[in-house]
Amino acid sequence: MTLQLLRVIRNTFVIPSENYSHYLGRHCRFLRSEYRYSEWGLRRARGARISSAVGARVHSVTRSLRYFCAARPTFTILKEKVTMPENKPFQRLPKHVVPKHYDLELVPNLERFTFKGKTAVKVLIVNATSEIVLNCLDLELSNVKLQYADGSSALIPSEVRLSTADETATIIFDKPLNEGEATLHCEFNGEINDKMKGLYRSKYLTPGGEERYAAVTQFEATDARRCFPCWDEPAIKATFDITLEVPEDRVALSNMPVKEEKLNSGKKIIHFDTTPIMSTYLVAVVVGEYDYVEKKSRDGVLVRVYTPVGKSKQGLFALEVAARVLPYYKEYFDIAYPLPKIDLIAIADFSAGAMENWGLVTYRETCLLVDEEHTSAVRRQWIALVVGHELAHQWFGNLVTMEWWTHLWLNEGYASFVEFLCVNHLFPEYDIWTQFVTENYIRALELDCLKNSHPIEVPVGHPSEIDEIFDDISYNKGASVIRMLHRYIGDDDFRKGMNIYLTRHQYKNTFTEDLWAALEEASNKPVGAVMSTWTKQMGFPMVEVSSEQKGTDRLLKLTQQKFCADGSQGDDTLWMVPITISTQEQPSKIALSTVLENRTQEVVLKNVAESSWVKLNPGTVGYYRTRYPASMLAQLVTAIRDGSLPPLDRLGLLDDCFALVQAGHTQTAESLKLMEAFSNENNFTVWSSISNCMSKLSALFSHTPLDKPLKNYGRKLFSNITRRLGWDAEEKESHLDTLLRSLVLNKMISFEDPETIKEAKTRFEKHLSGACPLAADLRSACYRAVLAEADEATFLRFLSLYRAADLHEEKDRISRALGAVRDPALLKRVLDFAISDEVRAQDTVFVIVSVAVSKNGRDLAWEFFKDHWQQFMDRYQGGFLLARLVKSTTENFASEASAAEIEQFFRAHQSPGTERSVQQALETVRLNAAWLRRDLASTTAYLQPYH
């Protein structure tokens, strides 16, 4: 499921949406439940028949054992004792009675915001039991009965016990049920809620300006139970026949094509084809008013993109992408898309970015719609990635599904990797793999070095525990380690392994080990042994390298140690680290590949001159930090200056050095000195990394006398690239230069560069007058420049622009620029605006964040959050949006006093679903405070010329 809302919070408003796809965040899920790893082993041990999947897993383990026994050191995976805060005991559903097929009828009332429905579920009674336990929440049940397949009289339960705490319905009979097949009938009523989960309402305006509502479903992870009583766990799959009764003038969609449609007294009754066997969280229904565009893909699948009425042209870009993606995945996986159609639909109110419901993928409007005049280049690129991500799920997640939410990363990490494969194939001009490093890889490293991180695989239990693992670890670390694995085994074996995995487990459920077994079978490499160190252990290593010249050869000594954000030594954790090395002799070639599996290991590079640079982790593919001695670093800095070091290596070197600064291994002044080597840099992604470093420094020093000197330093650093790019795009300009111009201008405005601000204001006035419309890629920079010095009249002018905007992307751009206002009184009005009816609940968080990340708004946003805490709790009900809000309003502080205040507040205000976010924010605040104490004096001395 997307919304790469995970990328939203970091630097979102220091470098606005034009430059960071993470504005929208991505793939944030709402999951519930628990997985006990030992259960799997116990079930298998109790005489269950061993499947081919289990056999493959045994084969994988045996091969890994042989690999290690062959003169290799003893290797132990240290499992972190990481547990999610558990509010109450939790158990998965009993398996005495399991569903095989649902007949589901829904009748939504879009005026009263209620719905009624019926289910007839064909079940298999596996063991004699007097109780049927299934999931149910916020529903009223009636007319419950069980009918045996032999046609005997229906059994009426003696009691139907609903538990809101357990989110279950327990149907109790007077005597044990007979083993065999039966049908469970139930009628129910519920609310079409406003919480963006279950069956909910989404407000939209007709072309005539009338306010109406659509009915939309969002079931992942555990909200199908809010729409109909069901076995709401990913491993309890079934088929579905879905029937909808809706007003005859509304569009009604579900996972499958329409089988039959009947009109009856102003209503239409629509029967959809039977679905494949699937998990409940992938069931989907939409009822509303939409236009569509359609196309058949090369492999014969009908693709439609549904848009708001009158905006069908805005669906053409996504339609073209989707129609090209499907045959690409068919060829890559060597398995055809299994449904006859795929619909992509833009939803006005949508808490995530997108959701991969099988055959009916739902999206935020900003993740699907492209307006040729008003959509920026980075947004178009973003939409391609989101479409690629969701369609990857049609195979990896829908056809083959994780057994339990502990293995969520199997869905999300993999789709987050494959979306880049896909977009790189469709749009090579995007240079998307280079962007992967700044958008995914670095984000994961930054979170994963905290003591309050978590392993990729985290046992989760009660629903309130689950939202918080939908973060940069599950998505971005997951994608990063799969990218590392892809490099380790090679693309051919990777594709072969994917086909084995998907073919072997189609329409079934899997564990992480099943994927490793398939890839190991394809590559004949110890995939399980290597990768378990990355999925079951928290964090990652720092590889320290030393160099000694031996005649014409170079001897390198490599030492691995867990990297910790606070600079501490870490524990005895070891990883199996795929190491690659490049040299000055052939910068784009891999000179040596090995696996670092001990604490220390020596390698020899043949024919490398003493004066030549040597670089670990070329391409920045390995998920680790590298620390060089001064002599090796000096050689690499020379290669940065002359451009002989490839872009990804320049980027990786800078980011590693900056991480070492944050951890206290070296001083901030050293990173400032290193960044000066990039003054003639031209690569967009490298500048993105520089920008990220500068944003962190700006936040850290914003409340010290270094605020102005650092801005002066930034203006000088960015001056050459600003002059080169200018304001106006050249004819046939590269996609990356378009992105870079937006990035650079935004930074120059945050550095308060007078010339840039003056030009931005001039262009804004011409834009408003109609004399010269602003290119979409420049708007955010211009808006922020004008708003920075805004008075009330200017502020009201922007609110009018917001109200007049018809494209959600433009509304986002304006609302998220409001945080640039410096006047405290106006900033308070921005915060009030964020929770007004004018801002959709899904967008409120990001308007508040725009204030929280600014120098003048940090304290105001925190006070506002505290004052409105209960309102946010009620609005978001512990979902990931609340967790993001908690983190973004707290983590930019830099004193122990602030940390103590934050800690005290959350001790007194329990916020289920935000516990880990609070702990991560507290750790970050204390890290900031230590960094400031450690480096303020030396940084002041270094920046003396910029005062």
ZAMARGU-4260 file (C-alpha; in steps of 0.2 Angstrom, whole numbers, plus 5000, padded with zeros to 4 digits):
<rodrens>
0) 5000/5000/5000 | 5007/5017/4997 | 5008/5033/5003 | 5025/5036/5004 | 5020/5047/5019
5) 5035/5040/5027 | 5046/5052/5017 | 5035/5066/5021 | 5041/5072/5038 | 5060/5073/5035
10) 5064/5090/5027 | 5047/5091/5019 | 5045/5109/5021 | 5063/5114/5022 | 5064/5108/5004
15) 5046/5107/4998 | 5035/5096/4988 | 5042/5101/4972 | 5059/5092/4977 | 5054/5078/4988
20) 5043/5064/4983 | 5043/5059/5001 | 5030/5074/5003 | 5017/5061/5000 | 5025/5048/5010
25) 5023/5031/5004 | 5016/5014/5008 | 5010/5018/5026 | 4999/5004/5032 | 4986/5001/5045
30) 4990/4984/5052 | 4983/4974/5066 | 4987/4957/5074 | 5001/4946/5080 | 5013/4933/5074
35) 5021/4920/5085 | 5036/4913/5075 | 5036/4897/5086 | 5018/4893/5081 | 5024/4889/5063
40) 5037/4877/5069 | 5025/4869/5082 | 5011/4866/5068 | 5024/4858/5057 | 5031/4847/5071
45) 5014/4840/5075 | 5014/4829/5061 | 5007/4841/5048 | 5011/4835/5030 | 5027/4844/5024
50) 5023/4854/5008 | 5035/4858/4994 | 5038/4875/5002 | 5043/4868/5018 | 5054/4856/5009
55) 5063/4870/5000 | 5065/4879/5017 | 5073/4863/5024 | 5084/4862/5009 | 5089/4880/5011
60) 5094/4878/5029 | 5104/4862/5025 | 5113/4871/5011 | 5117/4886/5023 | 5123/4874/5036
65) 5135/4865/5024 | 5141/4882/5018 | 5146/4887/5036 | 5153/4870/5041 | 5166/4871/5026
70) 5180/4879/5036 | 5169/4894/5041 | 5169/4903/5058 | 5154/4900/5070 | 5142/4914/5067
75) 5127/4919/5078 | 5113/4930/5074 | 5110/4942/5089 | 5091/4945/5090 | 5087/4961/5097
80) 5074/4960/5111 | 5062/4972/5102 | 5044/4972/5107 | 5030/4983/5102 | 5021/4991/5117
85) 5008/4979/5121 | 4992/4986/5128 | 4982/4970/5130 | 4984/4951/5127 | 4981/4946/5109
90) 4977/4930/5100 | 4975/4925/5082 | 4958/4918/5077 | 4955/4899/5081 | 4955/4888/5066
95) 4941/4876/5071 | 4930/4884/5057 | 4937/4892/5042 | 4929/4901/5027 | 4930/4895/5009
100) 4919/4907/5000 | 4909/4923/5004 | 4893/4929/4996 | 4894/4948/5001 | 4879/4960/4998
105) 4881/4979/5003 | 4868/4993/5002 | 4876/5010/5006 | 4865/5025/5010 | 4875/5040/5005
110) 4863/5052/5012 | 4862/5045/5030 | 4880/5038/5030 | 4874/5021/5034 | 4875/5004/5026
115) 4867/4987/5028 | 4873/4970/5021 | 4872/4952/5021 | 4885/4938/5021 | 4883/4920/5017
120) 4899/4912/5020 | 4903/4894/5015 | 4914/4887/5029 | 4923/4871/5033 | 4921/4865/5051
125) 4938/4857/5054 | 4935/4851/5072 | 4919/4849/5082 | 4916/4866/5092 | 4902/4875/5099
130) 4909/4892/5095 | 4913/4901/5079 | 4925/4916/5082 | 4928/4929/5068 | 4932/4947/5067
135) 4919/4961/5069 | 4920/4979/5074 | 4907/4994/5074 | 4894/4983/5066 | 4876/4977/5073
140) 4873/4959/5068 | 4856/4951/5066 | 4848/4935/5059 | 4864/4924/5062 | 4861/4906/5058
145) 4871/4891/5052 | 4865/4879/5038 | 4873/4862/5035 | 4877/4857/5017 | 4865/4842/5019
150) 4850/4854/5019 | 4845/4850/5037 | 4837/4864/5048 | 4847/4879/5051 | 4855/4881/5068
155) 4851/4897/5078 | 4865/4902/5090 | 4861/4904/5108 | 4872/4920/5109 | 4882/4931/5098
160) 4895/4940/5109 | 4903/4955/5102 | 4920/4961/5109 | 4925/4979/5104 | 4942/4976/5114
165) 4946/4960/5104 | 4937/4966/5088 | 4928/4949/5087 | 4911/4941/5086 | 4909/4925/5095
170) 4894/4914/5089 | 4889/4902/5102 | 4879/4886/5099 | 4871/4875/5112 | 4880/4859/5106
175) 4896/4856/5096 | 4895/4858/5077 | 4897/4843/5066 | 4913/4843/5056 | 4911/4846/5037
180) 4904/4860/5026 | 4891/4873/5031 | 4885/4890/5027 | 4885/4904/5040 | 4872/4918/5037
185) 4872/4935/5044 | 4864/4952/5042 | 4872/4968/5048 | 4871/4987/5049 | 4885/5000/5050
190) 4891/5018/5048 | 4899/5024/5033 | 4912/5033/5044 | 4923/5048/5042 | 4939/5039/5048
195) 4946/5034/5031 | 4946/5016/5037 | 4933/5002/5034 | 4919/5008/5023 | 4920/5027/5024
200) 4914/5042/5015 | 4924/5054/5004 | 4918/5071/5001 | 4919/5079/4983 | 4912/5093/4973
205) 4902/5090/4957 | 4906/5101/4942 | 4892/5112/4947 | 4899/5115/4965 | 4887/5104/4975
210) 4895/5094/4989 | 4892/5075/4988 | 4900/5060/4996 | 4907/5044/4989 | 4908/5027/4998
215) 4926/5020/4998 | 4934/5005/5007 | 4951/5004/5015 | 4954/4988/5023 | 4972/4985/5026
220) 4977/4979/5038 | 4962/4975/5049 | 4948/4985/5044 | 4938/4973/5033 | 4929/4969/5050
225) 4922/4986/5050 | 4912/4983/5034 | 4907/4965/5036 | 4910/4951/5049 | 4925/4940/5042
230) 4940/4931/5046 | 4951/4946/5044 | 4969/4939/5044 | 4980/4938/5029 | 4982/4919/5029
235) 4964/4915/5030 | 4960/4917/5011 | 4944/4914/5002 | 4935/4918/4986 | 4921/4932/4986
240) 4905/4935/4976 | 4901/4954/4979 | 4884/4962/4976 | 4881/4981/4977 | 4864/4990/4978
245) 4867/5008/4973 | 4858/5024/4966 | 4857/5021/4947 | 4867/5037/4943 | 4882/5031/4953
250) 4898/5022/4947 | 4900/5006/4957 | 4917/4996/4957 | 4924/4981/4965 | 4939/4969/4962
255) 4931/4960/4948 | 4922/4965/4932 | 4903/4967/4932 | 4894/4950/4929 | 4876/4956/4929
260) 4867/4973/4932 | 4848/4975/4935 | 4838/4991/4938 | 4825/4992/4951 | 4816/5008/4957
265) 4830/5021/4954 | 4843/5008/4961 | 4854/4997/4952 | 4860/4980/4958 | 4877/4975/4952
270) 4884/4957/4954 | 4903/4956/4951 | 4912/4940/4945 | 4920/4929/4958 | 4937/4934/4964
275) 4952/4923/4965 | 4956/4916/4982 | 4962/4931/4992 | 4964/4939/5009 | 4951/4950/5016
280) 4962/4966/5017 | 4962/4966/4998 | 4943/4967/4995 | 4938/4984/4989 | 4922/4993/4984
285) 4920/5011/4978 | 4903/5020/4975 | 4903/5038/4968 | 4903/5049/4952 | 4918/5046/4941
290) 4924/5048/4923 | 4937/5036/4916 | 4950/5033/4902 | 4954/5016/4896 | 4967/5006/4886
295) 4971/4988/4884 | 4989/4983/4889 | 5000/4973/4876 | 4996/4957/4886 | 4977/4960/4884
300) 4972/4967/4901 | 4959/4981/4902 | 4966/4995/4911 | 4955/5010/4917 | 4959/5026/4927
305) 4945/5033/4936 | 4945/5052/4939 | 4934/5065/4946 | 4920/5070/4934 | 4926/5082/4920
310) 4945/5077/4924 | 4947/5062/4913 | 4962/5069/4904 | 4971/5070/4921 | 4971/5051/4921
315) 4981/5049/4904 | 4998/5048/4911 | 4994/5035/4924 | 4985/5025/4911 | 5000/5025/4900
320) 5011/5020/4914 | 5000/5006/4920 | 4997/4999/4903 | 5016/4998/4900 | 5019/4991/4918
325) 5008/4976/4917 | 5017/4968/4902 | 5034/4972/4910 | 5030/4963/4926 | 5023/4949/4916
330) 5039/4947/4907 | 5050/4950/4923 | 5041/4938/4934 | 5036/4926/4919 | 5019/4925/4926
335) 5004/4934/4918 | 4993/4946/4928 | 4979/4934/4934 | 4963/4946/4933 | 4954/4952/4917
340) 4955/4970/4922 | 4964/4983/4933 | 4956/4999/4939 | 4966/5014/4946 | 4954/5027/4955
345) 4958/5044/4962 | 4950/5046/4979 | 4947/5063/4987 | 4949/5058/5005 | 4962/5045/5007
350) 4974/5043/5022 | 4988/5033/5013 | 4995/5037/4996 | 4988/5021/4987 | 4981/5004/4991
355) 4984/4989/4981 | 4967/4981/4982 | 4967/4967/4969 | 4960/4973/4953 | 4954/4990/4960
360) 4969/5001/4966 | 4964/5016/4976 | 4975/5032/4976 | 4976/5049/4983 | 4972/5061/4969
365) 4990/5068/4971 | 4997/5051/4968 | 4987/5048/4952 | 4982/5063/4943 | 4993/5074/4931
370) 4988/5091/4925 | 4999/5096/4910 | 5000/5114/4916 | 5000/5112/4935 | 5009/5096/4939
375) 5028/5097/4943 | 5041/5085/4935 | 5044/5078/4952 | 5026/5074/4955 | 5025/5065/4938
380) 5040/5055/4942 | 5032/5051/4959 | 5016/5045/4951 | 5026/5033/4940 | 5034/5026/4955
385) 5017/5024/4965 | 5009/5016/4950 | 5024/5004/4948 | 5023/5000/4967 | 5005/4996/4968
390) 5005/4985/4952 | 5020/4976/4959 | 5009/4971/4973 | 4997/4963/4961 | 5009/4948/4961
395) 5020/4951/4976 | 5007/4953/4990 | 4991/4949/4981 | 4995/4933/4972 | 5007/4928/4986
400) 5004/4935/5003 | 5014/4936/5019 | 5008/4924/5032 | 5007/4937/5045 | 5010/4955/5047
405) 5027/4952/5055 | 5032/4948/5037 | 5025/4964/5030 | 5041/4969/5023 | 5040/4954/5011
410) 5026/4965/5003 | 5032/4982/5005 | 5051/4981/5005 | 5050/4971/4989 | 5037/4982/4980
415) 5048/4997/4985 | 5062/4989/4976 | 5053/4983/4961 | 5045/5000/4958 | 5062/5007/4954
420) 5066/4993/4942 | 5050/4996/4933 | 5052/5015/4932 | 5070/5013/4927 | 5064/5002/4912
425) 5050/5014/4907 | 5059/5031/4910 | 5078/5029/4909 | 5080/5048/4909 | 5074/5049/4927
430) 5091/5041/4933 | 5079/5033/4946 | 5092/5022/4954 | 5103/5036/4959 | 5088/5044/4967
435) 5084/5028/4976 | 5099/5031/4987 | 5093/5048/4994 | 5075/5044/4994 | 5075/5026/5001
440) 5092/5020/5007 | 5098/5035/5017 | 5081/5037/5025 | 5082/5020/5031 | 5100/5022/5038
445) 5095/5037/5047 | 5082/5029/5057 | 5090/5012/5059 | 5105/5019/5069 | 5094/5024/5083
450) 5093/5013/5098 | 5074/5014/5096 | 5074/5007/5079 | 5068/4989/5076 | 5072/4974/5065
455) 5064/4972/5048 | 5054/4958/5056 | 5045/4963/5071 | 5033/4952/5080 | 5017/4962/5082
460) 5001/4959/5091 | 4986/4970/5095 | 4980/4982/5082 | 4987/4997/5091 | 5005/4990/5089
465) 5005/4989/5071 | 5005/5006/5063 | 5022/5011/5069 | 5032/4997/5060 | 5025/5005/5044
470) 5041/5016/5043 | 5057/5018/5034 | 5063/5001/5041 | 5049/4990/5033 | 5049/5000/5017
475) 5066/5007/5014 | 5077/4996/5023 | 5068/4981/5016 | 5070/4989/4998 | 5088/4992/5002
480) 5093/4975/5008 | 5084/4967/4993 | 5094/4979/4982 | 5110/4973/4990 | 5104/4955/4988
485) 5100/4959/4969 | 5118/4964/4967 | 5125/4950/4977 | 5116/4936/4966 | 5114/4945/4950
490) 5098/4950/4940 | 5096/4933/4930 | 5096/4923/4946 | 5085/4936/4955 | 5072/4934/4941
495) 5073/4916/4941 | 5071/4915/4960 | 5056/4927/4959 | 5048/4915/4947 | 5051/4900/4958
500) 5044/4910/4973 | 5028/4916/4965 | 5025/4900/4955 | 5027/4889/4971 | 5017/4900/4982
505) 5003/4907/4971 | 4987/4910/4980 | 4995/4905/4996 | 5004/4913/5011 | 5023/4914/5014
510) 5036/4917/5027 | 5052/4927/5024 | 5062/4910/5023 | 5051/4905/5008 | 5059/4919/4998
515) 5076/4916/5003 | 5074/4897/4999 | 5068/4902/4981 | 5082/4914/4978 | 5095/4902/4985
520) 5088/4888/4974 | 5090/4900/4959 | 5108/4907/4963 | 5116/4892/4973 | 5122/4905/4985
525) 5119/4905/5004 | 5105/4918/5003 | 5096/4913/5019 | 5112/4914/5029 | 5117/4931/5023
530) 5100/4939/5023 | 5094/4933/5040 | 5108/4944/5048 | 5099/4959/5039 | 5081/4955/5043
535) 5082/4948/5061 | 5095/4960/5068 | 5092/4978/5071 | 5104/4991/5064 | 5118/4989/5052
540) 5137/4989/5053 | 5151/5003/5050 | 5165/4995/5041 | 5181/5003/5046 | 5195/5002/5033
545) 5214/5004/5034 | 5226/5003/5020 | 5244/4997/5017 | 5254/4997/5001 | 5263/4981/4997
550) 5273/4984/4982 | 5261/4986/4967 | 5247/4979/4978 | 5236/4986/4991 | 5232/4977/5008
555) 5215/4983/5016 | 5210/4978/5033 | 5191/4978/5035 | 5183/4979/5053 | 5164/4979/5056
560) 5156/4986/5071 | 5138/4991/5074 | 5135/5009/5070 | 5126/5019/5083 | 5119/5036/5082
565) 5126/5041/5098 | 5144/5036/5093 | 5144/5022/5106 | 5153/5006/5103 | 5138/4995/5100
570) 5136/4977/5104 | 5144/4961/5097 | 5132/4960/5083 | 5140/4953/5067 | 5132/4954/5049
575) 5137/4945/5033 | 5141/4960/5023 | 5143/4959/5004 | 5158/4970/5001 | 5163/4977/4984
580) 5178/4989/4981 | 5182/5000/4966 | 5198/5009/4962 | 5205/5024/4953 | 5211/5013/4939
585) 5194/5008/4934 | 5181/5019/4943 | 5165/5011/4936 | 5171/4993/4938 | 5171/4982/4953
590) 5189/4977/4957 | 5185/4965/4971 | 5169/4957/4979 | 5169/4947/4995 | 5158/4944/5010
595) 5164/4951/5027 | 5158/4938/5040 | 5170/4940/5054 | 5174/4955/5065 | 5190/4958/5054
600) 5196/4952/5037 | 5210/4957/5026 | 5209/4958/5007 | 5222/4962/4993 | 5219/4973/4978
605) 5231/4969/4964 | 5240/4982/4954 | 5234/4998/4963 | 5246/5012/4964 | 5249/5020/4981
610) 5243/5037/4975 | 5226/5029/4968 | 5210/5031/4978 | 5201/5015/4984 | 5182/5016/4987
615) 5172/5003/4997 | 5153/5001/4992 | 5154/5008/4974 | 5136/5013/4969 | 5131/5014/4987
620) 5122/4997/4987 | 5129/4989/5003 | 5118/4993/5018 | 5132/4999/5029 | 5143/5015/5033
625) 5161/5016/5029 | 5174/5025/5039 | 5191/5029/5030 | 5208/5035/5038 | 5213/5053/5034
630) 5225/5047/5020 | 5212/5037/5010 | 5198/5051/5013 | 5210/5064/5006 | 5212/5054/4990
635) 5194/5053/4988 | 5190/5071/4991 | 5202/5075/4976 | 5192/5063/4966 | 5176/5073/4971
640) 5184/5089/4966 | 5189/5083/4949 | 5173/5073/4946 | 5182/5057/4943 | 5172/5048/4957
645) 5155/5043/4950 | 5140/5052/4957 | 5133/5038/4968 | 5150/5037/4976 | 5152/5055/4979
650) 5135/5055/4987 | 5138/5040/4998 | 5155/5047/5004 | 5147/5063/5009 | 5132/5054/5018
655) 5144/5042/5027 | 5155/5057/5033 | 5140/5067/5039 | 5133/5052/5049 | 5150/5051/5057
660) 5149/5069/5062 | 5132/5066/5069 | 5138/5052/5079 | 5153/5062/5086 | 5166/5052/5077
665) 5172/5069/5069 | 5168/5087/5070 | 5154/5097/5061 | 5168/5108/5054 | 5175/5093/5044
670) 5158/5090/5035 | 5157/5109/5031 | 5175/5107/5024 | 5170/5092/5014 | 5154/5100/5006
675) 5165/5114/4999 | 5173/5101/4988 | 5156/5100/4979 | 5155/5118/4974 | 5156/5113/4956
680) 5144/5098/4957 | 5131/5096/4944 | 5122/5080/4949 | 5104/5082/4956 | 5105/5068/4968
685) 5122/5073/4975 | 5114/5090/4978 | 5099/5082/4986 | 5111/5074/4999 | 5120/5090/5002
690) 5103/5099/5004 | 5098/5085/5017 | 5114/5088/5027 | 5112/5107/5026 | 5094/5105/5032
695) 5099/5096/5047 | 5113/5108/5051 | 5100/5123/5049 | 5088/5114/5061 | 5101/5111/5074
700) 5109/5128/5074 | 5093/5138/5071 | 5091/5144/5089 | 5110/5149/5091 | 5120/5163/5084
705) 5126/5152/5070 | 5109/5153/5061 | 5114/5168/5050 | 5132/5162/5047 | 5126/5145/5041
710) 5114/5153/5029 | 5128/5164/5022 | 5139/5148/5020 | 5124/5139/5011 | 5122/5154/4999
715) 5140/5153/4994 | 5140/5134/4993 | 5125/5134/4981 | 5130/5150/4971 | 5138/5141/4956
720) 5124/5129/4953 | 5111/5143/4955 | 5120/5154/4942 | 5122/5139/4930 | 5103/5134/4931
725) 5095/5151/4932 | 5076/5152/4933 | 5071/5147/4916 | 5072/5129/4908 | 5082/5127/4893
730) 5074/5119/4877 | 5074/5100/4879 | 5082/5102/4896 | 5085/5085/4905 | 5072/5079/4918
735) 5086/5080/4932 | 5090/5098/4928 | 5072/5102/4930 | 5072/5094/4947 | 5088/5102/4952
740) 5083/5120/4948 | 5068/5118/4960 | 5079/5110/4973 | 5092/5124/4972 | 5080/5139/4972
745) 5071/5132/4987 | 5087/5131/4996 | 5093/5148/4991 | 5076/5155/4998 | 5078/5145/5014
750) 5096/5153/5015 | 5087/5170/5013 | 5097/5175/4997 | 5091/5193/4993 | 5093/5191/4974
755) 5083/5174/4973 | 5069/5181/4984 | 5068/5197/4974 | 5066/5187/4958 | 5054/5175/4966
760) 5042/5190/4971 | 5043/5197/4954 | 5038/5181/4945 | 5024/5178/4958 | 5016/5195/4954
765) 5017/5191/4935 | 5010/5174/4939 | 4995/5181/4948 | 4992/5195/4935 | 4992/5182/4921
770) 5006/5190/4912 | 5018/5175/4914 | 5011/5159/4923 | 5024/5151/4934 | 5030/5134/4929
775) 5024/5121/4941 | 5041/5116/4947 | 5045/5134/4952 | 5029/5138/4962 | 5034/5131/4979
780) 5050/5141/4979 | 5041/5157/4974 | 5026/5154/4986 | 5038/5152/5001 | 5048/5167/4996
785) 5033/5178/4996 | 5026/5171/5012 | 5042/5173/5022 | 5039/5191/5024 | 5020/5190/5022
790) 5008/5203/5031 | 4990/5199/5034 | 4985/5205/5016 | 4997/5193/5008 | 4992/5179/5020
795) 4974/5181/5015 | 4979/5182/4997 | 4986/5164/4998 | 4971/5158/5007 | 4961/5164/4992
800) 4973/5155/4980 | 4971/5139/4990 | 4952/5140/4989 | 4952/5144/4971 | 4964/5129/4967
805) 4955/5115/4958 | 4969/5103/4958 | 4973/5094/4974 | 4992/5095/4970 | 4991/5114/4970
810) 4981/5115/4986 | 4995/5105/4994 | 5009/5116/4987 | 5000/5132/4994 | 4995/5124/5011
815) 5013/5117/5014 | 5021/5133/5009 | 5011/5143/5023 | 5024/5137/5036 | 5037/5149/5028
820) 5028/5163/5036 | 5039/5172/5050 | 5026/5182/5059 | 5021/5172/5075 | 5003/5179/5074
825) 5001/5173/5056 | 5009/5156/5060 | 4996/5153/5074 | 4983/5157/5060 | 4991/5144/5049
830) 4990/5131/5063 | 4971/5135/5065 | 4969/5134/5047 | 4976/5116/5047 | 4962/5110/5058
835) 4948/5119/5049 | 4935/5112/5038 | 4945/5119/5023 | 4959/5106/5025 | 4955/5088/5023
840) 4960/5077/5038 | 4973/5068/5027 | 4982/5085/5024 | 4981/5093/5041 | 4997/5084/5047
845) 5008/5091/5033 | 5002/5109/5036 | 5006/5108/5054 | 5023/5100/5049 | 5027/5115/5038
850) 5026/5126/5054 | 5035/5114/5065 | 5051/5113/5054 | 5053/5131/5053 | 5063/5142/5065
855) 5049/5153/5071 | 5036/5139/5071 | 5045/5125/5081 | 5038/5130/5098 | 5021/5136/5092
860) 5018/5119/5083 | 5023/5109/5099 | 5011/5120/5110 | 4997/5119/5097 | 4999/5100/5097
865) 4998/5099/5116 | 4983/5111/5116 | 4974/5100/5103 | 4980/5083/5108 | 4963/5076/5111
870) 4956/5082/5095 | 4971/5074/5086 | 4968/5058/5095 | 4949/5058/5091 | 4953/5062/5072
875) 4967/5049/5069 | 4963/5036/5082 | 4981/5031/5084 | 4984/5029/5066 | 5001/5032/5057
880) 4996/5051/5053 | 4996/5054/5072 | 5013/5045/5074 | 5020/5056/5061 | 5013/5072/5069
885) 5020/5067/5086 | 5037/5064/5078 | 5038/5080/5068 | 5032/5092/5081 | 5045/5086/5094
890) 5061/5079/5085 | 5069/5096/5080 | 5072/5102/5098 | 5090/5101/5105 | 5090/5102/5124
895) 5088/5090/5138 | 5075/5102/5145 | 5064/5100/5130 | 5067/5081/5130 | 5061/5081/5148
900) 5045/5091/5144 | 5041/5080/5129 | 5043/5064/5140 | 5033/5071/5154 | 5019/5076/5142
905) 5017/5058/5134 | 5019/5050/5151 | 5003/5060/5156 | 4994/5058/5139 | 4994/5040/5133
910) 4994/5039/5114 | 4992/5021/5108 | 5001/5018/5092 | 5013/5032/5095 | 5024/5024/5108
915) 5039/5020/5097 | 5038/5037/5088 | 5039/5046/5105 | 5054/5036/5110 | 5063/5039/5093
920) 5059/5058/5094 | 5066/5058/5112 | 5082/5049/5107 | 5084/5062/5092 | 5081/5077/5104
925) 5095/5070/5116 | 5106/5067/5101 | 5104/5084/5095 | 5107/5091/5112 | 5124/5081/5113
930) 5129/5086/5095 | 5126/5105/5099 | 5136/5104/5115 | 5150/5095/5107 | 5152/5105/5091
935) 5145/5123/5094 | 5161/5131/5098 | 5172/5122/5084 | 5158/5126/5071 | 5157/5144/5077
940) 5176/5145/5074 | 5175/5137/5057 | 5160/5149/5051 | 5169/5165/5058 | 5172/5171/5040
945) 5153/5170/5037 | 5147/5181/5051
</rodrens>
